[in-house]
Amino acid sequence: MSGPHREACAAALAALPGAGPATLLGILREVGDPAAAWAGVVAGRLGRPTRRGDSGADPTWEAVARRADPQGDWGASRSAGIRVTWWGDDRYPAVLLADPAPPAVLFWRGDLGALGAPRVAIVGTRRCTPDGALTAWEIGRDLADAGVCVVSGLALGIDGAAHRGVLAAAGPGRPVAVAASGVDRPYPRRHAELWAAVAEAGAVLSETPPGRPAEAWRFPARNRVIAGLAEAVVVVESHAAGGSLLTVDAALERGVEVCAVPGPIRSPASAGTNQLLREGPAAVRDAQDVLDVLGDFRLQPPGGRSGPTDRRATGPLPRATSPPGPPRPVAPPPADPRLRRVLAAVGWRPTSLNQVVGAAGLDLGAVAAGLEELRAVGCVAEERGWWQRRS
């Protein structure tokens, strides 16, 4: 049968109610072809038993399939730039073929060729500190400059910062995102522009059929795909029970190297990463430490960063016009002794106003006024009540 028909059937199978990855994978392994599998569903030979739900009997797959229009639905998705592959298809990512829990059907926007480079996942908390976001941005940028494909989940916080760093890089490494919602349903909505940029420069993947929102169970399922694609997983910041730790567990199950960025011992955003480091994963400070874990890359001086030529992605890459958080600007030190005292009390990591007051030995009013003056000239930055030195 024609390729488009098989694609339409694969997409239709993924859209069946209750068709999770394990169920679909079992069907594809048994039948071997999505068109044959769909024909079996329509004929009632393949399906799930009727179940009773809160609102009565759930429809059988046969009933759903007989009302469906796979070709028409898939035609609309293809017109929107969405593609599909499945376990056993020649376009299916080779790295996932031997995964213990591979996706049965994968949808994507962009270019799956981005996965041809060495791959590092950067994950972390949505509720990150400014320092954590900047660290993720810098590691993402520098890994991309070295020719590494950076994989993440397009979530708020660390995920988004890492991919913005990739988009700001000058090197050949590209971003790949694994989403919990359909690739045409940006989640969170405020990342819609970032989704489009990642899809243009690399690829956005998802097991979720087009048009579908994210469901709670799909987030941990998404994390296993991130781990399965990666050669190393870097956790920048994680709370004690953060979702990124699920990615760590999935990586360890697959024998994937796990690394973590150390954080302040009193910062809740670093509780999970610091615990990881206590248990044995490698500590990383920057992209070079990550490249050392990969074993065959080295950063070069600015303007000449590169990886081995035989593993580089090729082709011009669209880049963001400006980074989400610029590198620390260089501002001259203040001449006023009072401002110097306040600046010395502000840490390079996020510092609370009370901590600045205590370290500066000045009253609250003098410290608050000094911080505003320092922010105006670019010496410090403030985000959600936390102050941090910029120069």
Secondary structure by P-SEA (a helix, b strand, c coil): ccaaaaaaaaaaaaacccccaaaaaaaaaacccaaaaaaaaaacccccccccccccccccaaaaaaaccaaaaaaaaaaabbbbbcccccccccccccccccccbbbbcccccccccbbbbbbbbccccaaaaaaaaaaaaaaaaabbbbbbcccccaaaaaaaaaaaccccbbbbbbbcccccccccccaaaaaaaaaaaccccccccccccccaaaaaaaaaaaaaaccbbbbcccccccaaaaaaaaaaaaccbbbbbbcccccccaaaaaaaaaacccccccaaaaaaaacccccccccccccccccccccbbbbbcccccccbbbbcccccaaaaaaaaacccccccaaaaaaaacccaaaaaaaaaaaaaaccccccccbbbbcc
